């Protein structure tokens, strides 16, 4: 965990993070696993002043596509790029 006092931002790097198990939704028509967009939920709780003030924070990741083989990577990148480029502003995240 690293705090940048100049811009007042806290950042965390997750090294060696692995996805061990995934529950996929049922396929619809010609949909493939590379079309399924997921998100990671990051949440934490910390306190300040000896526990007098408790913060519960969370955020969602950008869209993630889970692949099982390297040859699926271009299709996965295309799914995420298309979602970022052509989604309407203000929409519910990941709604197509």
N, C-alpha and C positions, 0 to 999 in steps of 0.2 A: 504494500500500500504506500502510495506516495502523494504528498500534498504539495501543490504548487502555490506558494503564497502570492506570487505576482498576479495570477489570474483567478485565485481562490478556487481551484479545482482539485478534487481528490480523484486519483486514478489507481486502478488495481490491474495487475497483469496476472492472468491465469495460465501458467505454464503446465504442460503435460496433462491438459484436461482431455478426458475421453468420454465418449458416449458408450455406455455399456449395454443398454437395453432401450428399445424404442417400440412404442405401440403405434402402429400405422392405422389410418382410417381406411375404410373400404374403398376400393377403386371404383371410379365412376366412368363407364365407357372405355375410352382409349387412354385414360390417364395413366401415367407411369409414376414411379417413385420420385423421379426427378422433377415432377410438376408439383409435388406436395411441399408447401412452404411451412416451416416451423419457426418457433421463437424460443429463446432461452430466457427464463426468468431468473434474475439475480436479485437476491434480497439479503438484507443484513440488519442487525440491530446493534447499536452502540450507545454508550452513555457518557455524559460529560459531568464533571463536578462531583465525582464520587457517587454517581448514580442518581443525582438530583434531577437530571434532565435526560430522558431516554428518547432516542431517535430510532424509528423504524423506516428504512428506506428500501425502495425497489425500483427496478427498471427492466424493460424488455430489450432484447437484442434486436438487431436488424434481422431481416428474413434469413433463414438458414435452410439449406437443402441437404438432406442426408443421403449420401451415395455409398455404394458398397464396392465399387470398382473404379479405377482411374479413367476408364473409357466413358463413364457417365459424367465426368467433371464438366465438359463443355456444355452439356444440356443443363446441368445444375446452375452453372454461371449464367446461362441464358435466361433461365427462369427468374433468378434473383434480379438480374439487370432489367428485364422486361417489367417486373413488378415495381422496381424503383423508378423507372423512366416514365411509365404510362399509367400509374395509379392516380386517380383524381385527388386533388388536395383536400385534406380534412376527412378522408374516408376512415372507416374503422380499419385498424391495422389488419392486413392479410386478407381482407374481404376482396373477392375478385368480381 
